[in-house]
């Protein structure tokens, strides 16, 4: 006896796939499905639930193609700007995400981006891959120390606070901008700025750690407010950044370097960013650890199981 009919839109980890097979009447692919394929599979299976992830866009038109029995769409991601939650709610479909479980992996990735960008890791890795043909002189290949630099964090939720915790190990003073000021026990000495523009001039390093879906945050005007030679890190959402402005800031020296795990278009990102010597780029691997991907998949299945069993979903989203 299974909990219900499920279509999984992409291959999951072995542990998550095994649980999906044991608890549900599940369709599971050996490669990621297109949205057309998901809609077709859902119709053929008369699916009651769909499991997908970031980058798989659920529009009102997509929802119109799904069977009437569909009750829940679970995204194995924290962000949900790829789903039209209002359209789903109008159809009576519950949408859930997977908060909390990506915190440590994403914060670790943020520090990797910060260190990689600051120490010009891309250039040095390429040198080694080429057989160490370039011997850096005493004044060549120099990066910038992270220790002691003031870190500005935009978005002081769980991930932002985890980044701050790691940065304190590098003796980095912390300033932050958030919709609301945190309680003192959560601030742990970080300085709050109500206005982003007031904070930016203090940030030798700036890290974005807030959800997407709120338009472009970092424009040419915002980059210009940073101290010249600042380092910029984004492990949040590419939609938060005007990439043309970012390229200008990097090429002009307004930014010394940038570490990016997310882009406006993925995977067809603007390769001009990679052409610049002062970038350190990763292919959206923020949550890409075995532990975290298992936790994300299990939490998505928990939400699906709750809805199909007639219980409230722990992580139901509101339109």
N, C-alpha and C positions, 0 to 999 in steps of 0.2 A: 504494500500500500504506500503510494508516494504522496507527497504534500501537494503536488500539482504539476502542471505542464510548464516547462521552462525552456527558453531559448537563450543560450549564452552566445554573445556576439563575437567572442574572440577566445583564443586558447588561454586557459588559466594555468596556474601552477599545478603540479601533480596532485598536491594535497587538496586544493580547492576543487579541481576537476573530479577527484574521487568522491568528495562529499556531495557535490552536485549530482553525480550519477547515483549515489546511494539513497539520497533523500527525495529526489525529484524525477519526474519523467522528462529528462533533459536532452535537448539537442545541443551537442558541443562540437565545434568545428576544429579542424587541424590547422587553420590559418584564419586571420581576422576576416570577418564578413564585411561587405559593403552594407550601407544602410538599405539598399534595395534587397540584398540577400537576406538581411535580418527581417525585413517586412514580409518577404516571401516565405521564409521559414516559420515566422510567427503565424501567418495565415494557414499554412499547410499543417502546422502542429496544433492549431487553435490555442495558442499559448496564453497562459494566464500571467506569465511573468517574463520579463526580459532583463538580462544582465549585460551591461556594456560599460564603457569607460570614457574618459575624456577624449575629445576629438571625434566622437561619434555623435553627430548632430541630430537631435530629436526635435523636429519642427512640427508645426500644426499639420502640415501636409503629410508628414511621415505618420503621425498619430492617426490620421484618417484612414490609413491603409492597414491598421492593426485590427485584430479580431475583437468582437464585442466583449468576449470573456476576459480580455486583458485587465488585470487589476493593479499591477505594480511594475515600474521600471526602476531598477537599482543600478546606479552608476558606481563603479569601484574607483572612486576618486573623491577628493574633498571638494574641488570645484565642480560647479554644475551649470556654468554659463553656456554649456553646449546643449542644454535641455530647455525647451519652452515649458517651464513648470506651470505657468498659468493655463496654457492650452491643455496640458495633461490633467490638471485639476478640474477643468471644465468638463472633461470627458469622464471624470470620476476615477482617474488613474493616479495612484500614489507614486510619488517620485522620492527616492531616498539617495543619500550619499554615504560616504564613509569617513566621518570626521575623527579626529584624535589619533588614529593609528599611523598617520604618515609623519607625525611631528619630528621624531628623532632622525629619520632618514633624510627628510628635507632639510633640516637644520644642518646635518652633516654635509649635505651637498652644498649648502650655502657657504660653509667654511671652505670647502674644496674650491669653489668658484673664487672666493676672496683670495685665497692663497695662490691659486693658479694664475689669476690675473695679475696680482701684485708682484709675483716673482717671474713673470714673463714665461710661464711654463710652456706655452705653445711653441715659442721660438726654440727653446732649449730641447724639447722633445724632438722637434723636427731635425735639429742638429744631430742628435744622437741617432735618430733613424737613418740619417744620411751618412753615418759612419764617423761622426765627430770630426768633420772636415774643417769646422770653424773653431779656432782656438781663441776664446774670449780673452782680450787683454784686460789689464787692471781696471780700465775705465769703460769696458764694453760689456753688454749683456746685463746691465745692472737693473735690478728691480727696486721695489720699495718695501720697507719693513711694515708689517702689520702691527707689531707691538707698539702700544701707546697711542695709536691713531684713534681719533674720535669716530665712533660708528653711529650713524643715524639709521634707525629702523622705522620704516613706514608700515604700520600694521603690527601691533603688539599683542596679537593673539597667542595661541599656544606655540606656533612655529616661531614667531618673532621673539617670544620670551626664551625659547630654547636656543635661538641664535645668540641672544644676549648672554645667556649663561655660558656658552662656549667662548664668546668673545672676551668675557671677563678673564678667561685663562690666558689671554694675550694682553692683559692690562689695558684693554680698550675702554675708555669712558663711553657710556651709552647715552644717546639722546633719542627720543622717539616722538612720532606723531601718530595719533590714533583718534578714532571717533570720540572716545571717552578716556579720561585719565584713569589709570589703573590705581588700585588700592596700594598703599605704601609697601605692603608685604610682597606684592607682585612686581612693583617697580624695582625693588632692590637697589635703590640709589640712582636709577636712570632718571634723566631730566625730561620732563614732558613739555612739548610744544603744541599749543592748540592750533596753530597755523603752520602748514607745511612750509610756506615761503619764509617764515621766521626761522625755521630749523635748518634749512638747506645750507646757509652760509657757514654753519658750524660743523658740517659733515665732511671729514676727510675721506670717509668711506660711507656709501649710501646703499642700503639693502632694502629691496621691496619684498614684503612678506604679507601681502594682503590679497584677498580674493579678486578675481577678475569680474567682469560684468559691470564695471562702473566707469567705463570710458577711458580715454587716454589721460594718464596722470603726468608722465614725464615728457614734457615738451622742450623745445629749444630754450624757452624762457626759464623753465625750471632747471635745466642743466646749467644755464648761465649763472644761476644763483649759487651753485656749489663753488667751493674754493677751487681755483685753477689747479689742476693736477690731482683731483679727487679720483677715487676708484668707485665704479658703479657695479652693483651685483643685483641680478634678478633671477630668483628661483620661483617666482610667483606665477605671473601670466604675461605672455608677450603682448597681449592687448593693452596693457597698461603703459606701453612705451611707444612714442613716435620714433620709429627706427631711423627715419631720415635725420631727425634731430640728434639721435644717438651717434650716427655715423659722423655728422658734423662735429659733435663734441669730441669724439675720439681723434678725428683727423686734424682738428685744430689745436689739440693739446689741452683743451678745457678739461677733458678727462684724461688721466694718465693711462687708464686701462678699464676694461669691463669684463666681468665674468657672467655668462648668460647660459641658462638651462632652458629657457623658454623664448618663443619667437612669435611674431604676429601671424606668420603662416608656417605650419608644420605638416609634413617635413620639408616642404618647398620653401625654405627660409631664404632671406636675402643674403646671398653669398658674399656681398660686399663686406659684410661683417667679418667673414673669415679671411678676406683679403687683407684686412688691417692687421698689422703686426702686434697691436696692443689689445687683442681680445683673447679670451679663453672660453671656448664654447663646448657645451655638452648637449647631447640629443634628448633633452627632457627626461633625465634619469633620476629626478628628485626622490621618487619613492622606490627606485629600482634595487631593492634588496629582497632576498628570499623571505626574510622575516616579515617585512612590511607588506609585500604583495600577498603573502598568505593571509595576513591579518585583514587586508582590504577585501580580499575575496570572501573570507569567512564572514566579515561584517555585512557585506552585500547579501550573502545567503541568509544571514540572520534576519535581515529586513524582509526579504522575500518570504521566508518561512513564517514570519509573524503575520504578514498581510494575508497569505493564503490560508492561514489557520484562524483567521478572523480576529486577530489581535492588532493593536496599534503598532505601526512600525517605529522602532526606536529612533530612527533618523529621518523621519518624514520631513519633507521640505514644504514650506508654505510659498504660495505664489506672491 
